[in-house]
Amino acid sequence: MSIRVSIAGASGYVGGELLRILLTHPSVEVAQVTSERHAGHFVHRVHPNLRGFTDLKFTALSELQRSDVLVLALPHGNVAQHIDRYTELGERLIDCSADFRLRDGAHYERWYGQEHAAPEWLDRFVYGLPELHREALRGARFVSGVGCNATAVNLAVLPLVRAGILDTSRPVIAEVKVGSSEGGNASSGASHHPERSGVVRSYAPVGHRHTAEVEAATGLEDVHLSITAVEMVRGAMATCHGFLAADVAEKDLWKAWRSAYAEEPFVRIVHERNGMHRHPEPKLVAGTNFADVGWAYDPATRRIVAMSAIDNLVKGAAGSAVQCLNLMCGATETTGLRFAGLHPA
């Protein structure tokens, strides 16, 4: 199998991660990578870790030719405005921006503050989180990327939702601590690179737009996200606070998490009684497509804290996109994604 893949907007963080993964993917040939700012320059000028791995140069978007899969790592809004053109340039599309993550135009307008530029396309895209939509992703033509914070929260709370043990009459408060790669320039809260897409432009203690993805994925209606910065570069750590509807035993919580994730290749349950690593930690998944999940429970109050740690640029963006690409094209789902991470880190 040889899959010709092009990446539009490849000079940003997400584009760089896509390149890092796809350049060693045994079934992929990276055909073209675009950057308006860096057209004509070698890829390693922007992504120095790729020196010696490729002699590709960036091209302008206007020079893009048709490929088997076109991965779009462009700023939010761009793809929806030019969707007809992009569908002519790729047999299959993966859009890493937020343009097609939601199915409802009114829902999009509420959270993004503007009308959707191509609402007739919304229901044609599959939400690109394999743990939710694996079968729909197999052979799909159009796939949306995932919000990194939404991914962390969704993977944390889905076991509770699927087991039906969460008290849905009470709110779920999800606190996500993120590194500087999510917001670009942590001091200003704004991305300092015009093509770094798939990342939020500011930290949001309240009203974060990824809330919409969590509600859509879980069916929960009273979710509140807080996104705050911590001193790390990569990573997103979600701690999601809620209450259970009835008393449960520890074995029942194990059953809920195992039922949700026992067969998932990239989700690991981390819930230890002893040792240094009792709960998920972002640094232990840095550079990987893994999500480490776990929980803490207070039976006296029925309070549950569901936790998830991911690399926001990999499982929260580029890694999930490649996982989807594998499913879309009939490759083994884990191909190119089995990096175990580093320890110590």
JOBEL-V598867 format. One record per residue. RES is the residue in one small letter. PSI is psi in whole degrees, -180 to 180 (NA if undefined). BURIAL is + if it has 16 or more other ideal C-beta (glycine too) atoms within 10 Angstrom, else -. D_FIRST is the distance of its C-alpha to the first C-alpha in Angstrom with 1 decimal. Layout:
res:RES psi:PSI burial:BURIAL d_first:D_FIRST
res:RES psi:PSI burial:BURIAL d_first:D_FIRST
This chain:
res:m psi:132 burial:- d_first:0.0
res:s psi:118 burial:- d_first:3.8
res:i psi:118 burial:+ d_first:6.5
res:r psi:119 burial:+ d_first:9.9
res:v psi:134 burial:+ d_first:12.5
res:s psi:150 burial:+ d_first:16.3
res:i psi:119 burial:+ d_first:19.1
res:a psi:124 burial:+ d_first:22.5
res:g psi:42 burial:+ d_first:25.3
res:a psi:2 burial:+ d_first:23.6
res:s psi:-5 burial:+ d_first:26.9
res:g psi:-179 burial:+ d_first:28.0
res:y psi:-49 burial:+ d_first:27.7
res:v psi:-42 burial:+ d_first:24.8
res:g psi:-40 burial:+ d_first:23.0
res:g psi:-39 burial:+ d_first:23.6
res:e psi:-39 burial:+ d_first:22.2
res:l psi:-45 burial:+ d_first:19.0
res:l psi:-46 burial:+ d_first:18.7
res:r psi:-41 burial:+ d_first:19.6
res:i psi:-45 burial:+ d_first:16.9
res:l psi:-25 burial:+ d_first:14.0
res:l psi:-23 burial:+ d_first:15.0
res:t psi:10 burial:- d_first:14.2
res:h psi:123 burial:+ d_first:11.1
res:p psi:-16 burial:- d_first:8.6
res:s psi:4 burial:+ d_first:5.5
res:v psi:138 burial:+ d_first:8.0
res:e psi:119 burial:- d_first:10.1
res:v psi:113 burial:+ d_first:13.5
res:a psi:-54 burial:+ d_first:15.0
res:q psi:152 burial:+ d_first:18.5
res:v psi:135 burial:+ d_first:20.8
res:t psi:151 burial:+ d_first:24.2
res:s psi:123 burial:+ d_first:27.7
res:e psi:-39 burial:- d_first:30.9
res:r psi:-34 burial:- d_first:33.0
res:h psi:16 burial:+ d_first:30.9
res:a psi:133 burial:- d_first:29.5
res:g psi:-11 burial:- d_first:29.6
res:h psi:152 burial:- d_first:29.6
res:f psi:148 burial:- d_first:27.1
res:v psi:-39 burial:+ d_first:25.2
res:h psi:-11 burial:+ d_first:27.0
res:r psi:-34 burial:- d_first:30.2
res:v psi:-36 burial:+ d_first:29.6
res:h psi:81 burial:+ d_first:27.3
res:p psi:-21 burial:- d_first:29.0
res:n psi:-14 burial:- d_first:27.0
res:l psi:5 burial:+ d_first:23.9
res:r psi:128 burial:- d_first:26.0
res:g psi:-11 burial:- d_first:24.3
res:f psi:-23 burial:- d_first:20.8
res:t psi:150 burial:+ d_first:20.3
res:d psi:20 burial:- d_first:22.4
res:l psi:146 burial:+ d_first:21.4
res:k psi:150 burial:+ d_first:24.4
res:f psi:143 burial:+ d_first:25.2
res:t psi:166 burial:+ d_first:25.7
res:a psi:154 burial:- d_first:27.9
res:l psi:-33 burial:+ d_first:26.6
res:s psi:-17 burial:- d_first:28.1
res:e psi:2 burial:- d_first:25.7
res:l psi:134 burial:+ d_first:22.5
res:q psi:167 burial:- d_first:20.2
res:r psi:142 burial:- d_first:17.9
res:s psi:173 burial:+ d_first:14.4
res:d psi:-43 burial:+ d_first:11.7
res:v psi:127 burial:+ d_first:13.4
res:l psi:118 burial:+ d_first:16.9
res:v psi:125 burial:+ d_first:18.3
res:l psi:111 burial:+ d_first:22.1
res:a psi:56 burial:+ d_first:24.2
res:l psi:164 burial:+ d_first:27.4
res:p psi:150 burial:+ d_first:30.9
res:h psi:135 burial:+ d_first:31.9
res:g psi:-28 burial:+ d_first:33.0
res:n psi:-46 burial:+ d_first:31.1
res:v psi:-43 burial:+ d_first:28.1
res:a psi:-37 burial:+ d_first:30.5
res:q psi:-26 burial:- d_first:32.6
res:h psi:28 burial:+ d_first:29.8
res:i psi:-37 burial:+ d_first:27.4
res:d psi:-39 burial:- d_first:27.6
res:r psi:-44 burial:- d_first:26.6
res:y psi:-33 burial:+ d_first:23.6
res:t psi:-22 burial:+ d_first:22.3
res:e psi:-17 burial:- d_first:22.3
res:l psi:-5 burial:+ d_first:20.2
res:g psi:134 burial:+ d_first:17.2
res:e psi:-35 burial:- d_first:15.6
res:r psi:147 burial:+ d_first:15.7
res:l psi:139 burial:+ d_first:18.3
res:i psi:117 burial:+ d_first:19.1
res:d psi:113 burial:+ d_first:22.7
res:c psi:-7 burial:+ d_first:24.0
res:s psi:-176 burial:+ d_first:27.6
res:a psi:4 burial:+ d_first:30.0
res:d psi:-33 burial:+ d_first:30.1
res:f psi:27 burial:+ d_first:28.5
res:r psi:-26 burial:+ d_first:29.0
res:l psi:149 burial:+ d_first:32.1
res:r psi:-16 burial:- d_first:32.4
res:d psi:126 burial:- d_first:36.1
res:g psi:-39 burial:- d_first:37.4
res:a psi:-37 burial:- d_first:40.8
res:h psi:-42 burial:+ d_first:39.2
res:y psi:-47 burial:+ d_first:37.3
res:e psi:-38 burial:- d_first:40.5
res:r psi:-44 burial:- d_first:42.5
res:w psi:-25 burial:+ d_first:40.2
res:y psi:-2 burial:+ d_first:39.2
res:g psi:17 burial:- d_first:42.5
res:q psi:159 burial:- d_first:41.4
res:e psi:147 burial:- d_first:40.3
res:h psi:138 burial:+ d_first:36.6
res:a psi:-17 burial:- d_first:35.6
res:a psi:63 burial:+ d_first:33.3
res:p psi:-25 burial:- d_first:34.4
res:e psi:-13 burial:- d_first:33.1
res:w psi:-11 burial:+ d_first:29.5
res:l psi:-43 burial:+ d_first:30.2
res:d psi:5 burial:- d_first:29.4
res:r psi:-13 burial:+ d_first:26.1
res:f psi:139 burial:+ d_first:24.5
res:v psi:133 burial:+ d_first:23.5
res:y psi:124 burial:+ d_first:25.0
res:g psi:48 burial:+ d_first:22.2
res:l psi:103 burial:+ d_first:23.6
res:p psi:-31 burial:+ d_first:21.5
res:e psi:-17 burial:+ d_first:24.6
res:l psi:-39 burial:+ d_first:26.2
res:h psi:39 burial:+ d_first:23.8
res:r psi:-49 burial:- d_first:20.7
res:e psi:-37 burial:- d_first:20.8
res:a psi:-26 burial:- d_first:21.4
res:l psi:-24 burial:+ d_first:18.4
res:r psi:116 burial:+ d_first:16.0
res:g psi:5 burial:- d_first:14.7
res:a psi:152 burial:+ d_first:17.4
res:r psi:-34 burial:- d_first:17.6
res:f psi:123 burial:+ d_first:20.2
res:v psi:136 burial:+ d_first:20.7
res:s psi:153 burial:+ d_first:23.6
res:g psi:-179 burial:+ d_first:23.8
res:v psi:149 burial:+ d_first:26.3
res:g psi:133 burial:+ d_first:29.6
res:c psi:-43 burial:+ d_first:29.8
res:n psi:-39 burial:+ d_first:33.3
res:a psi:-40 burial:+ d_first:32.5
res:t psi:-48 burial:+ d_first:29.6
res:a psi:-44 burial:+ d_first:32.1
res:v psi:-45 burial:+ d_first:34.8
res:n psi:-47 burial:+ d_first:32.7
res:l psi:-27 burial:+ d_first:31.3
res:a psi:-45 burial:+ d_first:34.8
res:v psi:-15 burial:+ d_first:36.6
res:l psi:-39 burial:+ d_first:34.3
res:p psi:-38 burial:+ d_first:35.5
res:l psi:-41 burial:+ d_first:39.0
res:v psi:-47 burial:+ d_first:38.2
res:r psi:-33 burial:- d_first:36.3
res:a psi:-13 burial:+ d_first:39.1
res:g psi:28 burial:- d_first:41.7
res:i psi:0 burial:+ d_first:44.0
res:l psi:139 burial:+ d_first:44.2
res:d psi:98 burial:- d_first:47.4
res:t psi:-2 burial:+ d_first:46.1
res:s psi:-8 burial:- d_first:49.7
res:r psi:153 burial:- d_first:49.5
res:p psi:156 burial:- d_first:47.3
res:v psi:123 burial:+ d_first:44.3
res:i psi:117 burial:- d_first:44.7
res:a psi:114 burial:+ d_first:41.5
res:e psi:122 burial:+ d_first:42.0
res:v psi:119 burial:+ d_first:38.9
res:k psi:129 burial:+ d_first:39.5
res:v psi:158 burial:+ d_first:37.1
res:g psi:177 burial:+ d_first:36.6
res:s psi:-24 burial:+ d_first:37.2
res:s psi:-19 burial:+ d_first:33.5
res:e psi:-37 burial:+ d_first:33.7
res:g psi:3 burial:+ d_first:36.6
res:g psi:-93 burial:+ d_first:36.2
res:n psi:104 burial:- d_first:39.8
res:a psi:-28 burial:+ d_first:41.4
res:s psi:-35 burial:- d_first:44.9
res:s psi:-16 burial:- d_first:44.8
res:g psi:7 burial:- d_first:42.2
res:a psi:146 burial:- d_first:40.4
res:s psi:131 burial:+ d_first:37.1
res:h psi:16 burial:- d_first:37.9
res:h psi:126 burial:- d_first:34.8
res:p psi:-15 burial:- d_first:34.3
res:e psi:14 burial:+ d_first:30.5
res:r psi:97 burial:+ d_first:30.3
res:s psi:174 burial:+ d_first:29.3
res:g psi:7 burial:+ d_first:28.6
res:v psi:151 burial:+ d_first:31.7
res:v psi:153 burial:+ d_first:35.3
res:r psi:-9 burial:+ d_first:37.8
res:s psi:157 burial:- d_first:40.6
res:y psi:147 burial:+ d_first:41.5
res:a psi:99 burial:+ d_first:43.1
res:p psi:-27 burial:- d_first:45.5
res:v psi:156 burial:- d_first:45.8
res:g psi:27 burial:- d_first:44.1
res:h psi:136 burial:+ d_first:40.5
res:r psi:-20 burial:+ d_first:38.2
res:h psi:-13 burial:+ d_first:35.5
res:t psi:-37 burial:+ d_first:38.1
res:a psi:-39 burial:+ d_first:36.9
res:e psi:-39 burial:+ d_first:33.5
res:v psi:-45 burial:+ d_first:35.1
res:e psi:-42 burial:+ d_first:37.4
res:a psi:-39 burial:+ d_first:34.7
res:a psi:-37 burial:+ d_first:32.5
res:t psi:-20 burial:+ d_first:35.4
res:g psi:1 burial:- d_first:38.0
res:l psi:147 burial:+ d_first:40.6
res:e psi:-4 burial:- d_first:43.2
res:d psi:68 burial:- d_first:45.1
res:v psi:138 burial:+ d_first:42.7
res:h psi:117 burial:- d_first:43.8
res:l psi:141 burial:+ d_first:41.6
res:s psi:123 burial:+ d_first:43.0
res:i psi:119 burial:+ d_first:40.8
res:t psi:152 burial:- d_first:42.5
res:a psi:143 burial:+ d_first:41.7
res:v psi:173 burial:- d_first:42.0
res:e psi:77 burial:- d_first:41.9
res:m psi:165 burial:+ d_first:38.2
res:v psi:-57 burial:- d_first:35.4
res:r psi:148 burial:+ d_first:32.4
res:g psi:151 burial:+ d_first:32.7
res:a psi:126 burial:+ d_first:34.0
res:m psi:112 burial:+ d_first:36.3
res:a psi:128 burial:+ d_first:37.4
res:t psi:114 burial:+ d_first:40.6
res:c psi:118 burial:+ d_first:41.2
res:h psi:128 burial:+ d_first:44.8
res:g psi:-171 burial:+ d_first:45.8
res:f psi:146 burial:+ d_first:48.0
res:l psi:154 burial:+ d_first:47.5
res:a psi:-21 burial:- d_first:49.2
res:a psi:168 burial:- d_first:50.8
res:d psi:138 burial:- d_first:51.3
res:v psi:156 burial:+ d_first:48.4
res:a psi:162 burial:- d_first:48.1
res:e psi:-38 burial:- d_first:45.7
res:k psi:-29 burial:- d_first:43.9
res:d psi:-34 burial:- d_first:43.3
res:l psi:-42 burial:+ d_first:41.5
res:w psi:-43 burial:- d_first:39.3
res:k psi:-41 burial:- d_first:38.6
res:a psi:-46 burial:+ d_first:37.6
res:w psi:-40 burial:+ d_first:35.2
res:r psi:-37 burial:- d_first:33.7
res:s psi:-37 burial:- d_first:33.3
res:a psi:-36 burial:+ d_first:31.4
res:y psi:2 burial:+ d_first:29.2
res:a psi:-31 burial:- d_first:29.2
res:e psi:5 burial:- d_first:25.6
res:e psi:126 burial:+ d_first:24.2
res:p psi:-19 burial:+ d_first:21.9
res:f psi:13 burial:+ d_first:23.2
res:v psi:124 burial:+ d_first:26.8
res:r psi:133 burial:+ d_first:29.4
res:i psi:122 burial:+ d_first:33.0
res:v psi:103 burial:+ d_first:35.5
res:h psi:86 burial:+ d_first:39.1
res:e psi:147 burial:- d_first:41.2
res:r psi:-32 burial:- d_first:44.9
res:n psi:172 burial:- d_first:45.3
res:g psi:179 burial:- d_first:43.9
res:m psi:-27 burial:- d_first:42.9
res:h psi:74 burial:- d_first:39.8
res:r psi:-25 burial:- d_first:41.0
res:h psi:166 burial:+ d_first:39.2
res:p psi:144 burial:+ d_first:36.0
res:e psi:129 burial:+ d_first:36.1
res:p psi:-37 burial:+ d_first:34.0
res:k psi:-23 burial:+ d_first:34.1
res:l psi:-7 burial:+ d_first:32.4
res:v psi:7 burial:+ d_first:29.2
res:a psi:129 burial:+ d_first:29.2
res:g psi:0 burial:+ d_first:25.8
res:t psi:168 burial:+ d_first:24.1
res:n psi:14 burial:+ d_first:22.5
res:f psi:150 burial:+ d_first:25.2
res:a psi:122 burial:+ d_first:28.1
res:d psi:129 burial:+ d_first:31.2
res:v psi:154 burial:+ d_first:33.6
res:g psi:-169 burial:+ d_first:37.1
res:w psi:164 burial:+ d_first:40.6
res:a psi:140 burial:- d_first:44.3
res:y psi:136 burial:+ d_first:46.8
res:d psi:101 burial:- d_first:50.6
res:p psi:-23 burial:- d_first:52.0
res:a psi:-33 burial:- d_first:55.4
res:t psi:-5 burial:- d_first:54.2
res:r psi:20 burial:+ d_first:50.9
res:r psi:132 burial:- d_first:49.3
res:i psi:136 burial:+ d_first:45.6
res:v psi:109 burial:+ d_first:43.5
res:a psi:134 burial:+ d_first:39.8
res:m psi:151 burial:+ d_first:37.8
res:s psi:136 burial:+ d_first:34.3
res:a psi:129 burial:+ d_first:33.0
res:i psi:164 burial:+ d_first:29.8
res:d psi:118 burial:+ d_first:28.6
res:n psi:-26 burial:+ d_first:29.1
res:l psi:-17 burial:+ d_first:26.5
res:v psi:-83 burial:+ d_first:23.7
res:k psi:-28 burial:+ d_first:24.2
res:g psi:-1 burial:+ d_first:26.5
res:a psi:-90 burial:+ d_first:24.1
res:a psi:-40 burial:+ d_first:21.0
res:g psi:-45 burial:+ d_first:19.8
res:s psi:-35 burial:+ d_first:20.3
res:a psi:-42 burial:+ d_first:18.4
res:v psi:-38 burial:+ d_first:15.3
res:q psi:-43 burial:+ d_first:15.9
res:c psi:-43 burial:+ d_first:16.1
res:l psi:-44 burial:+ d_first:13.0
res:n psi:-44 burial:+ d_first:11.1
res:l psi:-40 burial:+ d_first:13.3
res:m psi:-36 burial:+ d_first:13.0
res:c psi:4 burial:+ d_first:9.2
res:g psi:15 burial:- d_first:9.2
res:a psi:163 burial:+ d_first:8.1
res:t psi:133 burial:- d_first:11.1
res:e psi:-33 burial:+ d_first:13.8
res:t psi:-1 burial:- d_first:15.1
res:t psi:129 burial:+ d_first:12.1
res:g psi:3 burial:+ d_first:13.7
res:l psi:13 burial:+ d_first:17.0
res:r psi:25 burial:- d_first:18.9
res:f psi:129 burial:- d_first:21.5
res:a psi:-8 burial:- d_first:24.8
res:g psi:179 burial:+ d_first:27.1
res:l psi:140 burial:- d_first:30.3
res:h psi:125 burial:- d_first:33.6
res:p psi:157 burial:- d_first:36.2
res:a psi:NA burial:- d_first:35.3
